[in-house]
């Protein structure tokens, strides 16, 4: 979710004082809260606006805010590694399209849990693309994650008498996690080569031409409060980016990333309180397994 598709690379701090660590934890919790509220804004639109239109609105807000940041920093927006930057933007845009579509068709907690399978996809993609070692513990994490996915998806043999999640929506959510992982691999490759704002900028810049034709063909004019929900999507995403960047500058990267998984808890809470979404036993168990797989992945990365 980071939202879940944008990550700003920052030099990790390995020996931060306890006061800085506490501030980092607060910033990361705030970022997770902001990203979870972004998903609430998407869900609140209730599917009336097409997903490409929501992504386009978010991209326009992000381009404006990031462009101002680049102007203040006096940094060229174009970067030096165009191929990787384009790949980062395309993968991030596809991930966001899939994730927003999943939010509109699945319970908020389920969509968020499925999105948070991206660390296992990232481990595999990094091993293939960046030649990073795929440790045995990562393989265990992948197995745990996919068991969790099965429980969250509630197949017929687990779900006697209950309505299961739509298979197509689950596959779209997993597609979002897959493209998120590819975007993160691109970010990892670019993090020591490009300015963070340049990496961020290519995400919305590529989203605009990708979604604009779909919006022109099937766009729906927002009405009344929908304008506020669209604004909220852009603002909460930008706030999440600000806080996650600050948090990552104050804490070790692996520890900081693990804290971000509190967004799953926020998503379940908003789904229950705001949208009256039930939490079945299997969804809860599956969610714990997905989070456990992520923590195993992070622990392996910390020890490597």
Rosetta blueprint (number, residue, H / E / L):
1 X L
2 X L
3 X L
4 X L
5 X L
6 X L
7 X L
8 X L
9 X L
10 X L
11 X L
12 X L
13 X L
14 X L
15 X L
16 X L
17 X L
18 X H
19 X H
20 X H
21 X H
22 X H
23 X H
24 X H
25 X H
26 X H
27 X H
28 X H
29 X H
30 X H
31 X H
32 X H
33 X H
34 X H
35 X H
36 X H
37 X H
38 X H
39 X H
40 X H
41 X H
42 X H
43 X H
44 X H
45 X L
46 X L
47 X L
48 X L
49 X L
50 X L
51 X H
52 X H
53 X H
54 X H
55 X H
56 X H
57 X H
58 X H
59 X H
60 X H
61 X H
62 X H
63 X H
64 X H
65 X H
66 X H
67 X H
68 X H
69 X H
70 X H
71 X H
72 X H
73 X H
74 X L
75 X L
76 X L
77 X L
78 X L
79 X L
80 X L
81 X L
82 X H
83 X H
84 X H
85 X H
86 X H
87 X H
88 X H
89 X H
90 X H
91 X H
92 X H
93 X H
94 X H
95 X H
96 X H
97 X H
98 X H
99 X H
100 X H
101 X H
102 X H
103 X H
104 X H
105 X H
106 X L
107 X L
108 X H
109 X H
110 X H
111 X H
112 X H
113 X H
114 X H
115 X H
116 X L
117 X L
118 X H
119 X H
120 X H
121 X H
122 X H
123 X H
124 X H
125 X H
126 X H
127 X H
128 X H
129 X H
130 X L
131 X L
132 X L
133 X L
134 X L
135 X L
136 X H
137 X H
138 X H
139 X H
140 X H
141 X H
142 X H
143 X H
144 X H
145 X H
146 X H
147 X H
148 X H
149 X H
150 X H
151 X H
152 X H
153 X H
154 X L
155 X L
156 X L
157 X L
158 X L
159 X L
160 X L
161 X L
162 X L
163 X L
164 X L
165 X L
166 X L
167 X H
168 X H
169 X H
170 X H
171 X H
172 X H
173 X H
174 X H
175 X H
176 X H
177 X H
178 X H
179 X H
180 X H
181 X H
182 X H
183 X H
184 X H
185 X H
186 X H
187 X H
188 X H
189 X H
190 X H
191 X L
192 X L
193 X L
194 X L
195 X L
196 X H
197 X H
198 X H
199 X H
200 X H
201 X H
202 X H
203 X H
204 X H
205 X H
206 X H
207 X H
208 X H
209 X H
210 X H
211 X H
212 X H
213 X H
214 X H
215 X H
216 X H
217 X H
218 X H
219 X L
220 X L
221 X L
222 X L
223 X L
224 X L
225 X L
226 X H
227 X H
228 X H
229 X H
230 X H
231 X H
232 X H
233 X H
234 X H
235 X H
236 X H
237 X H
238 X H
239 X H
240 X H
241 X H
242 X H
243 X H
244 X H
245 X H
246 X H
247 X H
248 X H
249 X H
250 X H
251 X L
252 X L
253 X H
254 X H
255 X H
256 X H
257 X H
258 X H
259 X H
260 X L
261 X L
262 X H
263 X H
264 X H
265 X H
266 X H
267 X H
268 X H
269 X H
270 X H
271 X H
272 X H
273 X H
274 X H
275 X L
276 X L
277 X L
278 X L
279 X L
280 X L
281 X H
282 X H
283 X H
284 X H
285 X H
286 X H
287 X H
288 X H
289 X H
290 X H
291 X H
292 X H
293 X H
294 X H
295 X H
296 X H
297 X H
298 X H
299 X H
300 X H
301 X H
302 X H
303 X H
304 X L
